[in-house]
Amino acid sequence: MTHLVLHFLNSSDNAVFGSMGLWLFLSIGAVCLFVVFIPLVTFIENRRKEREAFYQAEIIRRLAEASGEGAKAAMELMREQNRLARIKMLEGMKIGGIINLGVGVALVIFLRVLLGSGQGSPFLCGLIPGFIGIGMLTYAFFLAAPVD
């Protein structure tokens, strides 16, 4: 194995160094992406969410301590935030279901046209994301608790 490394380092062939340079570039890029960038972005996002939760809790605490009306306002604020979060979740399920259904139909059509019917039925694998989309839409429209 060491003779290959020495061959790369001692060779004056530009093609060898070109491929080695590309390998070094991609490996350094991968290390930067997975060791530095993704953990940093995750840390920053978690700090932002923690800060927002702290500020919301502080506002609700101050409203609750203010008076009887403040406690009622704090409870209404919490209910409204919960309602908005449920609406956002259901809307996300609807969008995700429509996208999955569209991907499944497009995959069925694409594989049917690409492979034809002589190769068996590989186009049926498009039914997998299609049925996932149907399941998400069924949950969002019929099974989820209604938002008041």
Secondary structure as a PSIPRED ss2 file (coil, helix, strand):
# PSIPRED VFORMAT (PSIPRED V4.0)

   1 M C   1.000  0.000  0.000
   2 T H   0.000  1.000  0.000
   3 H H   0.000  1.000  0.000
   4 L H   0.000  1.000  0.000
   5 V H   0.000  1.000  0.000
   6 L H   0.000  1.000  0.000
   7 H H   0.000  1.000  0.000
   8 F H   0.000  1.000  0.000
   9 L H   0.000  1.000  0.000
  10 N H   0.000  1.000  0.000
  11 S C   1.000  0.000  0.000
  12 S C   1.000  0.000  0.000
  13 D C   1.000  0.000  0.000
  14 N H   0.000  1.000  0.000
  15 A H   0.000  1.000  0.000
  16 V H   0.000  1.000  0.000
  17 F H   0.000  1.000  0.000
  18 G H   0.000  1.000  0.000
  19 S H   0.000  1.000  0.000
  20 M H   0.000  1.000  0.000
  21 G H   0.000  1.000  0.000
  22 L H   0.000  1.000  0.000
  23 W H   0.000  1.000  0.000
  24 L H   0.000  1.000  0.000
  25 F H   0.000  1.000  0.000
  26 L H   0.000  1.000  0.000
  27 S H   0.000  1.000  0.000
  28 I H   0.000  1.000  0.000
  29 G H   0.000  1.000  0.000
  30 A H   0.000  1.000  0.000
  31 V H   0.000  1.000  0.000
  32 C H   0.000  1.000  0.000
  33 L H   0.000  1.000  0.000
  34 F H   0.000  1.000  0.000
  35 V H   0.000  1.000  0.000
  36 V H   0.000  1.000  0.000
  37 F H   0.000  1.000  0.000
  38 I H   0.000  1.000  0.000
  39 P H   0.000  1.000  0.000
  40 L H   0.000  1.000  0.000
  41 V H   0.000  1.000  0.000
  42 T H   0.000  1.000  0.000
  43 F H   0.000  1.000  0.000
  44 I H   0.000  1.000  0.000
  45 E H   0.000  1.000  0.000
  46 N H   0.000  1.000  0.000
  47 R H   0.000  1.000  0.000
  48 R H   0.000  1.000  0.000
  49 K H   0.000  1.000  0.000
  50 E H   0.000  1.000  0.000
  51 R H   0.000  1.000  0.000
  52 E H   0.000  1.000  0.000
  53 A H   0.000  1.000  0.000
  54 F H   0.000  1.000  0.000
  55 Y H   0.000  1.000  0.000
  56 Q H   0.000  1.000  0.000
  57 A H   0.000  1.000  0.000
  58 E H   0.000  1.000  0.000
  59 I H   0.000  1.000  0.000
  60 I H   0.000  1.000  0.000
  61 R H   0.000  1.000  0.000
  62 R H   0.000  1.000  0.000
  63 L H   0.000  1.000  0.000
  64 A H   0.000  1.000  0.000
  65 E H   0.000  1.000  0.000
  66 A H   0.000  1.000  0.000
  67 S C   1.000  0.000  0.000
  68 G H   0.000  1.000  0.000
  69 E H   0.000  1.000  0.000
  70 G H   0.000  1.000  0.000
  71 A H   0.000  1.000  0.000
  72 K H   0.000  1.000  0.000
  73 A H   0.000  1.000  0.000
  74 A H   0.000  1.000  0.000
  75 M H   0.000  1.000  0.000
  76 E H   0.000  1.000  0.000
  77 L H   0.000  1.000  0.000
  78 M H   0.000  1.000  0.000
  79 R H   0.000  1.000  0.000
  80 E H   0.000  1.000  0.000
  81 Q H   0.000  1.000  0.000
  82 N H   0.000  1.000  0.000
  83 R H   0.000  1.000  0.000
  84 L H   0.000  1.000  0.000
  85 A H   0.000  1.000  0.000
  86 R H   0.000  1.000  0.000
  87 I H   0.000  1.000  0.000
  88 K H   0.000  1.000  0.000
  89 M H   0.000  1.000  0.000
  90 L H   0.000  1.000  0.000
  91 E H   0.000  1.000  0.000
  92 G H   0.000  1.000  0.000
  93 M H   0.000  1.000  0.000
  94 K H   0.000  1.000  0.000
  95 I H   0.000  1.000  0.000
  96 G H   0.000  1.000  0.000
  97 G H   0.000  1.000  0.000
  98 I H   0.000  1.000  0.000
  99 I H   0.000  1.000  0.000
 100 N H   0.000  1.000  0.000
 101 L H   0.000  1.000  0.000
 102 G H   0.000  1.000  0.000
 103 V H   0.000  1.000  0.000
 104 G H   0.000  1.000  0.000
 105 V H   0.000  1.000  0.000
 106 A H   0.000  1.000  0.000
 107 L H   0.000  1.000  0.000
 108 V H   0.000  1.000  0.000
 109 I H   0.000  1.000  0.000
 110 F H   0.000  1.000  0.000
 111 L H   0.000  1.000  0.000
 112 R H   0.000  1.000  0.000
 113 V H   0.000  1.000  0.000
 114 L H   0.000  1.000  0.000
 115 L H   0.000  1.000  0.000
 116 G C   1.000  0.000  0.000
 117 S C   1.000  0.000  0.000
 118 G C   1.000  0.000  0.000
 119 Q C   1.000  0.000  0.000
 120 G C   1.000  0.000  0.000
 121 S C   1.000  0.000  0.000
 122 P H   0.000  1.000  0.000
 123 F H   0.000  1.000  0.000
 124 L H   0.000  1.000  0.000
 125 C H   0.000  1.000  0.000
 126 G H   0.000  1.000  0.000
 127 L H   0.000  1.000  0.000
 128 I H   0.000  1.000  0.000
 129 P H   0.000  1.000  0.000
 130 G H   0.000  1.000  0.000
 131 F H   0.000  1.000  0.000
 132 I H   0.000  1.000  0.000
 133 G H   0.000  1.000  0.000
 134 I H   0.000  1.000  0.000
 135 G H   0.000  1.000  0.000
 136 M H   0.000  1.000  0.000
 137 L H   0.000  1.000  0.000
 138 T H   0.000  1.000  0.000
 139 Y H   0.000  1.000  0.000
 140 A H   0.000  1.000  0.000
 141 F H   0.000  1.000  0.000
 142 F H   0.000  1.000  0.000
 143 L H   0.000  1.000  0.000
 144 A C   1.000  0.000  0.000
 145 A C   1.000  0.000  0.000
 146 P C   1.000  0.000  0.000
 147 V C   1.000  0.000  0.000
 148 D C   1.000  0.000  0.000
